[in-house]
Structure formats: structure tokens, C-alpha cells
Amino acid sequence: MIVSNAGPSAAENVILIDNVVNFLDSPEFSMDGGSTFNLWTGRLNLGTLPAGVSTVILISGTVKPTRNRKIINIADVISTTPDPNLNNNTATASVEVNQSSWFKDGCCDDRHCNN
């Protein structure tokens, strides 16, 4: 996901909140394009984000076996800096899940498991 600050000033104490733990097992995040991943706890302190600057956060994990059909993910960004436009601090993404394409007989193929 991309977190951006449209300004007019730097946003301080920026925090990304995304409860992917509700539908992902072992979620991780990367801020360097996927070279390194760290445990996702549901919140990420981004610190100060200057006006006009964006940062990319990748979140990855394994879809919980109990999930099927559609995942609707909602992410929020908060800051201690007053925001002149509160309407752009939430993003929603919807993803169709079809486990049957790779999950068979209680075991998945090598591309998706560490067997």
C-alpha cells in the first residue's frame, strides 16, 4: 500500500493501522520493496512524513484456511498533525480468494507451502 502526505505541512507521528491479522496467518511487512520482511502487528509507526512524500509498505501473509470468497481489507492512517482533509485517511481493498486452485487434500503445492 502507499501512504502519502498531500500537505500542506509535514505529518508527525504517522501510524498505519491495518488489521490483516483477521484474515492472514503470519503477516509480515516490508518497506524496502520486499528485500526484508518484519512481523506485522497491526500498526506501523512511520514517524514524520514530509508534505508531498509517499512511502510504500508491502504486507504479506498466508490466507487463513477458514477464509473464502472475498477479503475486504481496510487500512487507516492517523497522525498527531491536524489534517485539513480527513476523507483520504482510509483505504479499502477487496480481493477474491479461491483456495481450491492450490489447496487440495489438506496440503498445498510447493509454491505455497514450506513442506
Secondary structure, 3 states (H helix, E strand, C coil): CEEECCCCCCEEEEEEEECHHHCEEEEEEECCCCCCCEECCCEEEEEEECCCCEEECEEEEEECCCCCEEEEEEEEEECCCCCCCHHHCEEEEEEEECHHHCEECCEECCCCCCC
